[in-house]
Structure formats: C-alpha cells, structure tokens
Amino acid sequence: MAELKKINLVFVHGYSVTNLNTYGELPVRLKAEGAAQNFEINVEEIYLGQYISFNDEVKLDDISRAFEYAVKEQLAHLLNANERFVCITHSTGGPLIRNWWSNYYYNEPDSKCPMSHLIMLAPANFGSALAQLGKGKISRLKSWVEGVEPGQGVLNWLELGSAAAWELNHEWINAVEEVIGSEKIFPFVLTGQSIDRKFYDHLNSYTGELGSDGVVRVSAANLNAQYIKLVQGTSEADSDKLFVEEFQQAQNTAFRIISGKSHSGTDMGIMASVKKRLTDKKSNEIIKAIFDCINVTSKIEYDTLFKSFSEETTEVQKKELKEIHKGAFKRRTYLHHRFSQVIFKVCDSDGSPISDYDLLFTGPDNDPNHLPEGFLSDRQRNRINKETVTYYFNYDKMLGRDINGKPTQSGTEIPKQLGILIRPRPTEGFIRFKECKLEASREYLDQALKPNSTTLLEIVLNRNVDTNVFRLNKLEKDAMPSKKAGDFKDIKPSNENVD
C-alpha cells in the first residue's frame, strides 16, 4: 500500500459566528474520506478556527493580525517541521485569510507562506449586498438580544464597494508576478447559486437574489475578476469623452459552482449540509471538489483543474437554469441567468473622491433606451465610500441569450454595445466638472461584463479650476490699495480653466 500523504487542515468560519458547531460534520467527513478513498491522504491534524467578528471595534486587519499570531504560536510545531497547512474557509473567512496572506506574505517574497492551499466555500471576496442591511436597527436589536454587537468593523469591509475590499481585490487583479504555484499558494473558490426558500425573507429580497446563494453573489465570490480605468480627455476637443487607459485581468483562479448548494443551513448549506456518513450522496459533489483542490501539487495540475472546474460550472448552470418552486398556494418559475457585477469608483484627476454624479448606461447609438428590459438587477451605493456604486447586471439579458443558447425574454432587443454617460456635479463655480461619455461599443461590453464575475471600474474626471481662484494684481503708485479697491469677496468665476 502506498504511503498516505500527511495533510494539516485549518478551518476558518464566517461573519457573526459564535459557536464551533458552525463547521457541522464537514471536518469529520473529510477525515473519513481521506482514510476511505484512494486519495493517499491522511488528515493528520484538524484545527477549528474561532475569531471575534461581532465586536464593533474589530476590523478585518485586526483578525488577520490575530490569525498570524495564532499560526506562529499554535502551529509552531508544523512550521518547525517545515510543514504547511490547507485552509478551508466559509463566507467572510475567505477574504479574511486572503487579507492575512496579503498583509504578511504577498509583499514578502523571501517569506514562504505556511498555507499551501486556500479552499474558499461561498467566500464574500467582493462583499455582500446583505452587509449594508446588517447595520440596520433590526440587526442591532437582534444582536443586543443575543448579547453580541453587530460587528460594524467587519460589516464595513463586507459592504459592497468598500475601500478596503477594493484595495485587496485590486492588488489581486494587478499582481505583477505569478502568485499561484507550489512556492506560493493554490487558491480555489467553491460556491453555490441555489436559494434555500425556507430562509427567504420577504422584507429583504437579497435573500432570494438570483445569481447568488442567498447571501453572497456568485460574481462576488469569483476571483476571476478584471480592472478597468477610464480617464477623461484633457484637450478641448475630447474633454467630453472617456477613454480606456488600463485593462487588467486577474490570473486564472480555479472556480467551481456546486449544484444545489446555498450559503448556509443544514439542508442546502455548502458547509453545514455535509453529513459525516460516507453513504450521504448529497455531499459527494462538494467533497470531491474539495479533494480535487487538495490534490493539486503543481501549477500544471492547477491549470488543468481550472479548466475542468470551468467546464463543470457551465454544466451546472445549464442544468439549474430553470427552477420550479412549489409554494403553498402556487408554483413559481425562476430562471437562474448568469450575472455580472461592476463596482464603479469615481474620482478626480487629483485623486479626490467624487460622490455627486449621475451614471447612465447606453446601448447602440449611445442611447440609454436601446438596452434590454431588465438588464440591470440592482444598484447599491456604499454608505461610507459614497464615490463607489455597485451595479448588478443580468449578463444573459444583456447578450440576449441564456447559457443554453436560447433567446431570453428580451432576445429580440439584443444590445451589441455598451457605453457610459456620466454627469458629475458641480458643473459651475470655481471648481467644476464636465459631463463626458464612453462611446458605446461591443468591445467595451465584452471587457466590462463577464459572466459570474466582478469588474472594478475606476473613472477619473478632470478637476477644472477657474482662473479666478488666484489672481495677481499690480500695486498702484506704491500706495496701499483702498478698502474698496482691494475687496474681492464678490468676485465671480471667469468660466476659464487653469491649464
């Protein structure tokens, strides 16, 4: 018999968890599978992480710092033996460990990360639409009754379009060197797109949002993201136009949608529904996917898994396109189209945020009316970083065909182009901005919108300074100017810009 491969597992839970029962039977099932299947894997040690997310003062950086301490203190015997660990996370645990890796190992080329594999289950890598609602009065009251705080520090990170999440994901997308490999880390994202209808909250439609698992959008979990930078023209002739200055895609990251899985719950939850019995066939798909990840030992194997995961994801989305839900009084049909998430951040040429603006999307002929009905599913502005707004697009409606190649309901109105019209304010005064647009095109549509994916889109507008902000006046006849002559409190803008 071949010698079993020793492996160390570390589990990290998600936001607002107060009990280790959150891991359910998954750790025990993995240990049993490692011994029963021909994987040559022996789950030698399992560590169940616990961290504080329900204290308002605690931020993600604080938890990352504490995790680094815990690794050095409690896993010292592994590090001394030059062993590494596989980390399996759920929900907020994914961006937490990515943040830890970024803070302590990404920028330290000579420091080998003690984590070899990062397997993220339903990670909120780009945040969650529910985070903003988690700050409301109902959430605070619920937390007070349960004896914990709502965890504002972590929720601020999780809110769509937060500055901290933008920074972490922008770094990932624009990594200048190979960050995936045996000497680096192997990252994986496993998520579901099914809704456990018994958890649906009729007062909160996000719990039943298509393209999500009821908490995290598929596009917000996926690390196969892109960054686009648009800049306004500087000459008089093109100051009413936006131009693509930069386009960058993240390195291919293994991503797999698991069929029939929602975010949480013992019936459908991607982690909590796993049963320890080897005869539990409902858990086979997620267990197999986890072991597929663990077995990767080289970049070649990783790239092969990336491809097979992509193909399997396509098949899952084809099979799950139509959902028929039999309610108490009627049947409802849900079409699980693919969605794209775009996070817009608007700033001026000095780098200062611009929060007062209107953003319109245009189709053929740069006309907003030439876009299909229902192409935009949601819009959410970040409450702290008001210059950032997240838009949620129905990708299949934008293209006019679903994943099976069949026309969507609005298939006769297929838009072949996408453009942007932005109207910033103020447009008059000593400091002003000018309306501008990105010409609608198919090329831009294909760059900005990708299925199951997020795009960080930064728009940089010219900050126009009026010439009357500063003037030089000659001193007349070597005399002090009179009070009347020196008064400039009522001066008006010249409507000419400083070059």
C-alpha positions in Angstrom: 0.0 0.0 0.0 1.3 3.5 -0.9 2.3 5.7 2.0 -0.5 8.0 3.0 0.1 11.7 2.4 0.0 13.7 5.6 -2.0 16.9 5.5 -2.9 19.5 8.1 -6.3 21.2 7.8 -7.3 24.6 9.3 -10.9 25.7 9.2 -11.9 29.4 9.3 -15.6 30.3 9.7 -17.6 33.3 8.6 -19.0 36.5 10.0 -21.1 36.6 13.2 -20.4 33.0 14.2 -20.3 32.4 18.0 -20.1 28.6 18.1 -17.7 26.0 16.6 -20.8 24.0 15.6 -20.9 26.2 12.5 -18.4 23.7 10.8 -21.0 20.9 11.2 -19.9 17.5 10.1 -17.6 18.6 7.3 -14.3 18.1 9.2 -15.3 14.6 10.3 -16.4 13.7 6.8 -13.1 14.9 5.3 -11.2 12.9 7.8 -13.2 9.8 7.0 -12.9 10.3 3.2 -9.2 10.8 3.5 -8.9 7.3 5.0 -11.6 5.6 3.0 -10.9 6.8 -0.6 -7.8 6.1 -2.7 -6.5 9.7 -2.3 -3.4 8.7 -0.3 -4.3 11.5 2.1 -4.3 11.2 5.8 -5.9 14.1 7.6 -3.4 14.1 10.4 -4.5 17.2 12.3 -7.6 19.4 12.1 -7.8 22.8 13.7 -11.1 24.6 14.1 -10.6 28.3 14.0 -12.5 30.8 16.1 -12.4 34.5 15.8 -14.3 37.6 17.0 -16.3 39.3 14.3 -19.2 40.5 16.5 -17.3 43.3 18.3 -17.8 46.7 16.7 -14.2 47.7 17.2 -12.7 44.7 15.5 -11.7 45.1 11.8 -10.5 42.6 9.3 -6.9 43.7 9.7 -7.2 43.0 13.4 -8.4 39.5 12.8 -5.6 39.0 10.2 -3.1 40.1 12.8 -4.5 37.7 15.4 -4.5 34.9 12.9 -0.8 35.4 12.2 -0.2 35.3 15.9 -2.2 32.1 16.3 -0.4 30.4 13.4 3.0 31.2 14.8 2.0 30.2 18.4 -0.3 27.3 17.9 1.1 25.8 14.7 4.8 26.3 15.6 5.4 22.5 15.5 4.2 22.5 11.9 6.4 25.4 10.9 9.4 23.9 12.7 8.9 20.7 10.7 8.7 22.8 7.5 5.1 21.6 7.0 2.3 23.7 5.5 -1.4 23.6 6.1 -4.5 23.6 3.9 -7.1 26.2 4.9 -10.8 25.7 4.3 -12.9 28.8 4.8 -16.6 29.7 4.7 -18.1 33.1 3.8 -16.1 36.0 5.4 -13.4 33.6 6.3 -12.3 33.7 2.6 -11.5 37.4 2.3 -10.1 37.2 5.9 -7.4 34.7 5.0 -6.7 36.5 1.7 -6.2 39.7 3.7 -3.9 37.8 6.1 -1.9 36.4 3.2 -1.7 39.9 1.5 -0.6 41.6 4.7 2.1 39.1 5.8 3.3 37.1 2.8 2.4 38.6 -0.6 4.7 41.6 -0.2 7.4 39.4 1.5 9.0 37.5 -1.4 11.5 35.8 0.8 8.9 34.6 3.3 7.2 31.3 2.4 3.6 31.2 3.4 2.8 28.4 5.8 -0.5 27.9 4.0 -0.3 25.9 0.8 -3.9 25.7 -0.3 -6.8 28.1 0.3 -10.1 26.5 -0.4 -12.9 29.1 0.0 -16.5 28.0 0.4 -19.0 30.7 -0.6 -16.5 33.5 0.0 -17.6 37.1 0.1 -14.5 38.2 -1.8 -16.1 41.3 -3.1 -18.5 41.7 -0.2 -22.2 41.0 0.1 -25.3 43.1 -0.6 -26.7 42.0 2.8 -23.8 43.7 4.7 -25.4 47.1 4.3 -28.7 45.8 5.7 -26.8 44.2 8.6 -26.1 47.6 10.0 -29.8 48.5 10.4 -31.9 48.8 13.5 -33.4 45.3 13.3 -29.9 43.8 13.1 -28.6 45.9 16.1 -31.7 44.9 18.1 -31.2 41.2 17.3 -27.5 41.4 18.3 -28.4 43.1 21.5 -30.9 40.4 22.4 -28.3 37.7 21.6 -25.7 39.5 23.7 -23.3 40.4 20.9 -22.6 43.6 18.9 -23.4 43.6 15.2 -19.7 43.8 14.3 -19.6 47.1 12.4 -15.9 46.9 11.7 -16.2 43.7 9.7 -19.5 44.8 8.1 -17.9 47.9 6.8 -15.4 45.7 4.9 -18.2 43.5 3.6 -20.4 46.3 2.3 -20.3 46.3 -1.5 -17.7 48.8 -2.8 -15.8 49.3 0.5 -12.4 50.9 0.1 -10.6 48.0 1.9 -12.2 45.4 -0.3 -11.4 47.4 -3.4 -7.7 47.6 -2.3 -7.4 43.9 -1.6 -9.1 42.9 -4.9 -7.2 45.5 -7.0 -4.0 44.1 -5.7 -5.1 40.5 -6.6 -6.1 41.6 -10.2 -3.0 43.6 -10.8 -0.5 41.1 -9.3 2.7 41.8 -11.2 4.2 38.3 -10.6 2.9 34.7 -10.5 1.1 34.4 -7.2 -0.3 30.9 -7.8 2.1 27.9 -7.5 3.7 25.4 -5.3 6.1 28.0 -3.8 3.2 30.5 -3.4 -0.4 29.3 -2.7 -3.1 27.5 -4.6 -6.4 29.4 -4.2 -9.9 27.8 -5.0 -13.4 29.1 -4.9 -16.4 26.7 -4.4 -19.8 28.3 -4.2 -23.5 27.6 -4.9 -26.2 29.5 -6.7 -29.3 27.9 -5.2 -31.7 29.6 -2.7 -33.0 27.8 0.3 -36.5 29.1 0.1 -37.3 28.5 3.8 -34.7 31.2 4.6 -36.3 33.7 2.2 -37.1 37.0 3.9 -40.0 38.8 2.1 -38.8 42.1 3.6 -35.3 41.5 2.2 -35.2 40.5 -1.4 -31.4 39.9 -1.3 -32.1 36.6 0.5 -33.6 35.3 -2.7 -31.5 37.1 -5.2 -30.8 35.2 -8.4 -27.2 34.6 -9.2 -26.4 34.2 -5.5 -26.6 31.6 -2.8 -28.9 33.8 -0.7 -26.1 35.7 0.9 -23.2 36.0 -1.5 -23.4 36.6 -5.2 -21.6 34.1 -7.5 -19.8 37.1 -9.1 -18.8 38.4 -5.7 -17.2 35.1 -4.8 -15.3 34.5 -8.0 -11.7 35.8 -8.1 -11.6 35.7 -11.9 -12.1 39.5 -12.0 -10.9 42.5 -14.0 -10.0 46.1 -13.5 -10.7 48.9 -16.0 -9.5 52.5 -15.7 -11.4 55.2 -17.7 -9.9 58.7 -17.9 -11.5 61.9 -19.3 -9.8 63.5 -22.3 -7.7 66.6 -21.4 -7.9 68.6 -24.6 -10.8 70.8 -25.5 -11.7 68.5 -28.4 -12.0 65.4 -26.4 -12.9 66.6 -22.9 -16.4 65.3 -23.3 -15.1 61.7 -23.9 -13.8 58.9 -21.7 -11.0 56.6 -22.8 -9.9 53.2 -21.6 -6.4 53.8 -20.1 -5.9 50.4 -18.5 -7.5 47.0 -18.6 -6.2 44.1 -16.5 -7.5 40.6 -15.8 -6.7 38.5 -12.7 -4.7 35.3 -13.1 -6.9 32.3 -13.9 -8.3 31.1 -10.5 -9.9 27.8 -10.0 -13.7 28.4 -9.6 -16.5 25.9 -9.3 -20.3 26.2 -8.8 -21.6 23.3 -6.7 -25.1 22.2 -7.7 -28.0 22.6 -5.2 -26.0 24.5 -2.6 -27.0 27.6 -0.8 -24.9 29.7 1.7 -26.0 28.2 4.9 -28.4 25.8 6.6 -28.3 22.0 7.3 -30.4 21.1 4.3 -28.6 23.0 1.4 -25.7 24.9 3.0 -22.4 24.4 1.2 -20.7 23.6 4.5 -23.4 22.9 7.1 -25.3 20.4 5.0 -22.4 18.0 4.6 -23.0 14.8 6.5 -20.3 12.6 8.1 -21.7 9.4 6.7 -19.8 8.2 3.6 -23.1 6.9 2.2 -24.5 10.5 2.1 -24.6 11.0 -1.7 -25.8 14.6 -1.5 -22.4 15.7 -0.2 -20.4 13.8 -2.8 -20.0 16.8 -5.2 -18.7 19.2 -2.7 -16.4 16.6 -1.0 -15.0 15.5 -4.4 -14.3 19.2 -5.3 -12.5 19.8 -2.0 -10.3 16.8 -2.6 -9.7 17.8 -6.2 -8.3 21.0 -4.7 -6.2 19.3 -2.0 -4.6 17.0 -4.6 -3.1 19.9 -6.6 0.6 20.0 -6.2 1.8 21.9 -9.2 0.9 24.8 -11.5 0.2 22.4 -14.3 -2.2 20.4 -12.2 -3.8 23.7 -11.1 -4.4 24.9 -14.6 -5.9 21.5 -15.5 -8.3 21.8 -12.6 -9.1 25.4 -13.5 -10.2 24.1 -16.9 -12.2 21.2 -15.7 -13.9 23.3 -13.0 -14.9 25.8 -15.7 -16.5 23.1 -17.8 -18.3 21.6 -14.8 -19.6 25.0 -13.8 -21.0 25.5 -17.2 -22.8 22.2 -17.0 -24.2 23.0 -13.5 -25.6 26.4 -14.7 -27.2 24.7 -17.8 -29.0 22.2 -15.6 -30.0 24.7 -13.0 -31.2 27.4 -15.4 -34.9 26.7 -14.7 -36.2 26.2 -11.1 -39.8 25.4 -10.4 -40.7 26.1 -6.8 -44.0 24.6 -5.5 -45.2 27.0 -2.9 -48.2 26.7 -0.5 -50.6 28.3 -3.0 -48.9 28.4 -6.4 -45.9 27.3 -8.4 -43.3 29.8 -9.4 -40.6 29.5 -12.0 -37.2 31.1 -11.6 -34.6 31.5 -14.4 -31.1 31.3 -13.0 -29.4 33.5 -15.5 -25.7 34.4 -15.2 -24.9 37.8 -13.7 -22.1 40.3 -13.7 -21.1 42.8 -11.0 -19.4 46.1 -11.7 -18.1 48.3 -8.9 -17.7 51.9 -10.1 -15.4 54.3 -8.3 -15.3 57.9 -9.4 -12.5 60.3 -8.5 -11.0 63.5 -9.9 -7.6 64.0 -11.5 -6.1 64.9 -8.1 -7.3 61.5 -6.7 -10.1 63.0 -4.6 -13.4 61.1 -4.5 -16.4 62.4 -6.4 -19.7 61.4 -4.8 -22.2 63.7 -6.6 -22.8 62.3 -10.0 -25.3 60.5 -12.3 -24.3 57.4 -14.2 -26.2 56.3 -17.2 -25.6 53.2 -19.4 -26.1 53.4 -23.1 -26.6 51.0 -25.9 -26.4 51.3 -29.7 -26.3 55.0 -30.9 -25.3 55.9 -27.3 -29.0 55.7 -26.4 -30.0 54.6 -22.9 -33.3 53.4 -24.4 -31.5 50.9 -26.5 -30.8 48.5 -23.7 -33.0 45.4 -23.0 -35.7 45.4 -20.3 -34.4 44.0 -17.0 -30.7 44.2 -17.9 -30.0 45.9 -14.5 -31.0 43.9 -11.5 -29.6 46.0 -8.6 -27.7 49.2 -7.6 -26.2 49.8 -4.2 -24.1 52.8 -3.1 -21.5 52.3 -0.4 -22.6 54.3 2.7 -19.0 55.3 3.8 -17.3 55.5 0.4 -20.0 57.3 -1.5 -17.9 57.7 -4.6 -18.4 53.9 -5.1 -21.5 52.3 -6.5 -22.1 48.6 -7.3 -24.3 47.6 -10.3 -25.6 44.1 -10.8 -26.2 43.2 -14.4 -28.1 40.3 -15.8 -25.4 39.1 -18.2 -27.6 36.8 -20.3 -30.3 39.5 -20.8 -27.5 41.9 -21.9 -26.4 39.3 -24.5 -29.9 38.3 -25.4 -29.3 34.6 -25.0 -29.1 32.3 -21.9 -26.3 29.8 -21.2 -28.1 27.2 -23.3 -28.0 29.5 -26.3 -31.7 30.2 -26.3 -33.1 33.7 -26.6 -34.0 35.4 -23.3 -37.4 37.1 -23.0 -35.9 40.3 -24.4 -33.9 38.4 -27.0 -35.3 40.5 -29.9 -33.7 43.6 -28.3 -30.2 42.2 -28.3 -27.8 45.1 -27.5 -24.5 44.6 -29.2 -22.9 47.6 -27.4 -22.5 49.2 -24.0 -21.4 52.7 -23.1 -21.3 55.1 -20.2 -22.6 58.7 -19.7 -21.5 60.4 -16.5 -22.8 63.7 -15.3 -20.7 64.9 -12.3 -21.5 67.9 -10.1 -20.9 70.8 -9.8 -20.8 71.9 -13.4 -20.4 75.6 -12.5 -18.3 77.6 -10.0 -14.6 77.9 -9.1 -14.2 74.1 -9.1 -16.3 72.3 -11.7 -16.6 69.1 -13.7 -17.8 68.4 -17.2 -20.2 65.7 -18.5 -18.5 63.1 -20.6 -19.2 59.7 -22.1 -17.6 56.4 -23.2 -18.8 55.7 -26.7 -21.0 52.6 -26.7 -19.2 49.6 -28.3 -19.2 45.8 -28.2 -15.6 45.8 -27.2 -16.3 47.6 -24.0 -19.3 45.4 -23.3 -17.1 42.3 -23.5 -14.4 44.0 -21.3 -16.7 45.2 -18.6 -19.3 42.4 -18.3 -18.2 38.8 -17.9 -20.5 36.0 -16.6 -20.2 35.1 -12.9 -17.5 37.8 -12.5 -16.8 41.3 -10.9 -15.2 44.2 -12.6 -13.6 47.1 -10.7 -14.1 50.1 -12.9 -12.4 53.4 -11.9 -13.4 56.6 -13.6 -11.0 59.6 -13.4 -12.6 63.0 -14.3 -10.8 66.3 -14.9 -10.9 68.7 -11.9 -11.3 72.1 -13.6 -10.0 75.0 -11.6 -11.2 78.5 -12.5 -8.6 81.1 -13.3 -10.2 83.5 -10.8 -9.3 81.2 -7.9 -6.0 83.1 -7.8 -5.1 86.4 -9.5 -2.1 88.8 -9.2 -2.9 92.5 -9.0 -0.4 95.3 -9.5 0.3 97.7 -6.7 -0.7 101.1 -8.0 1.5 104.2 -7.3 3.4 102.5 -4.5 0.4 103.0 -2.3 -1.7 100.7 -0.2 -4.9 99.7 -2.1 -8.1 101.3 -0.7 -10.5 99.1 1.1 -13.0 99.4 -1.8 -10.4 98.7 -4.5 -9.0 95.7 -2.6 -12.4 94.0 -2.0 -12.7 90.7 -3.9 -15.3 88.8 -1.9 -17.9 89.1 -4.7 -15.6 88.0 -7.5 -17.3 85.6 -9.9 -15.8 82.6 -11.8 -14.3 83.6 -15.1 -15.5 80.2 -16.7 -12.0 79.7 -17.9 -9.9 76.9 -16.7 -6.3 76.9 -15.3 -4.2 74.9 -17.7 
